[in-house]
Amino acid sequence: MKSFEGRTAMVTGAGANIGKAIALSFAKEGANVIVCDYKENNALQTVREIEEMGGTAMAAVCDVRDREKIFAYVDEAVKRFGKIDILVNNAGGSAGLLNKLTRFIDAERETLDFVIDTNLKGSIHCAQAVLKYMVKERYGKIINMSSIAAVCGLYDRVDYAAAKAAMLGMAKALAMEVGEYNICVNCVSPGAIGRNGEKWEHVTYMGANGRSGEPQDIANAVLFLASQDYITGQNLVVDGGRTLGPGHI
Ligand SMILES: NC(=O)c1ccc[n+]([C@@H]2O[C@H](COP(=O)([O-])OP(=O)(O)OC[C@H]3O[C@@H](n4cnc5c(N)ncnc54)[C@H](O)[C@@H]3O)[C@@H](O)[C@H]2O)c1
């Protein structure tokens, strides 16, 4: 039997790269997948690939910042699949998505709002939308996609590092509140993960493994956490050892 047979997983930002690898991995392991992405073509492409492999998926074309739409899609998904067992809050990114990376002192109000709203508030909306169903089922796994920026900081991304660190705090506090309902809340913090197959040779120190990560490296960590009942409130750093420290004296 596949490890997530009979489970339903909602993955945000599932139309590309890390989110897509997570969605496809859950589908391979038998889960029904709700593919949330604000780019319709991306969402539909992931759904198509899941269906081609014999899986079941539903597109939720919406922005995680749109609280009403997220709640409506979650209700629709529960009508179709009966429950939501797993939520992966993966949609996110830095001001780089707007081509607005800059030193903090120069960051514009709209950019700050975009980064905080997409990463942090989007995750909060999605978690609130699924929780009432998870509480009813007395079962759930929520996994936030944070970043090593939350742990170590990152130039030109103060807003991003702050939002990702807040996602760690959210996971810890929420884990305390929902533990009695058999719901685990954790984070995964990727290092440098190549998009669309690219390798990041230019990053000076990739980590002990000497390579940039691939979306599947992160998907593997997410599926591991989603399979565990006694790990909660934790942050799993998946960076090939990049944040280990200087190494040599
Ligand atoms: N790639 C990395 O090196 C890296 C490192 C650390 C953390 N992360 C985090 O991992 C997650 C995924 O990263 P990625 O590199 O795969 O991103 P990506 O930009 O390649 O893909 C993100 C997907 O999410 C969708 N999306 C973006 N904003 C959305 C929104 N508001 N609502 C719905 N969908 C939205 C996009 O359309 C896209 O399909 C992000 O949260 C990112 O911050 C990535």
The ligand as a MOL file (V3000), in Angstrom:
LIG
                    3D

  0  0  0     0  0            999 V3000
M  V30 BEGIN CTAB
M  V30 COUNTS 44 48 0 0 0
M  V30 BEGIN ATOM
M  V30 1 N 14.2250 28.0090 -4.0200 0
M  V30 2 C 14.9200 28.2030 -2.9190 0
M  V30 3 O 16.1550 28.2480 -2.9260 0
M  V30 4 C 14.2350 28.4000 -1.6000 0
M  V30 5 C 15.0180 28.5070 -0.4420 0
M  V30 6 C 14.3920 28.6740 0.7910 0
M  V30 7 C 13.0110 28.7350 0.8610 0
M  V30 8 N 12.2630 28.6480 -0.2780 0 CHG=1
M  V30 9 C 10.8150 28.7230 -0.1620 0
M  V30 10 O 10.2130 27.6030 -0.7610 0
M  V30 11 C 8.9600 27.9700 -1.3430 0
M  V30 12 C 8.9300 27.5840 -2.8160 0
M  V30 13 O 10.0540 28.1380 -3.4520 0
M  V30 14 P 10.3130 27.9530 -5.0330 0
M  V30 15 O 11.7280 28.3270 -5.2500 0
M  V30 16 O 9.8250 26.6250 -5.4750 0 CHG=-1
M  V30 17 O 9.3700 29.1150 -5.5830 0
M  V30 18 P 8.9390 29.4440 -7.1030 0
M  V30 19 O 8.8440 30.9280 -7.1880 0
M  V30 20 O 9.8240 28.7160 -8.0570 0
M  V30 21 O 7.4770 28.8080 -7.2130 0
M  V30 22 C 6.4840 29.2400 -6.3650 0
M  V30 23 C 5.1100 28.8330 -6.8960 0
M  V30 24 O 4.1760 29.4340 -6.0020 0
M  V30 25 C 3.2330 30.2060 -6.7330 0
M  V30 26 N 2.8690 31.3420 -5.8990 0
M  V30 27 C 3.6540 32.3920 -5.5620 0
M  V30 28 N 2.9760 33.2490 -4.8000 0
M  V30 29 C 1.7260 32.7320 -4.6600 0
M  V30 30 C 0.5540 33.1700 -3.9810 0
M  V30 31 N 0.5440 34.3360 -3.3350 0
M  V30 32 N -0.5380 32.3820 -4.0000 0
M  V30 33 C -0.5440 31.2090 -4.6870 0
M  V30 34 N 0.5370 30.7570 -5.3680 0
M  V30 35 C 1.6500 31.5130 -5.3470 0
M  V30 36 C 3.9360 30.6040 -8.0220 0
M  V30 37 O 2.9940 30.8560 -9.0640 0
M  V30 38 C 4.8070 29.3880 -8.2890 0
M  V30 39 O 4.1160 28.4260 -9.0610 0
M  V30 40 C 8.8050 29.4660 -1.1070 0
M  V30 41 O 8.0390 29.6760 0.0540 0
M  V30 42 C 10.2340 29.9180 -0.8810 0
M  V30 43 O 10.3030 31.0910 -0.0980 0
M  V30 44 C 12.8480 28.4860 -1.5210 0
M  V30 END ATOM
M  V30 BEGIN BOND
M  V30 1 1 1 2
M  V30 2 2 2 3
M  V30 3 1 2 4
M  V30 4 1 4 5
M  V30 5 2 4 44
M  V30 6 2 5 6
M  V30 7 1 6 7
M  V30 8 2 7 8
M  V30 9 1 8 9
M  V30 10 1 8 44
M  V30 11 1 9 10
M  V30 12 1 9 42
M  V30 13 1 10 11
M  V30 14 1 11 12
M  V30 15 1 11 40
M  V30 16 1 12 13
M  V30 17 1 13 14
M  V30 18 2 14 15
M  V30 19 1 14 16
M  V30 20 1 14 17
M  V30 21 1 17 18
M  V30 22 2 18 19
M  V30 23 1 18 20
M  V30 24 1 18 21
M  V30 25 1 21 22
M  V30 26 1 22 23
M  V30 27 1 23 24
M  V30 28 1 23 38
M  V30 29 1 24 25
M  V30 30 1 25 26
M  V30 31 1 25 36
M  V30 32 1 26 27
M  V30 33 1 26 35
M  V30 34 2 27 28
M  V30 35 1 28 29
M  V30 36 1 29 30
M  V30 37 2 29 35
M  V30 38 1 30 31
M  V30 39 2 30 32
M  V30 40 1 32 33
M  V30 41 2 33 34
M  V30 42 1 34 35
M  V30 43 1 36 37
M  V30 44 1 36 38
M  V30 45 1 38 39
M  V30 46 1 40 41
M  V30 47 1 40 42
M  V30 48 1 42 43
M  V30 END BOND
M  V30 END CTAB
M  END
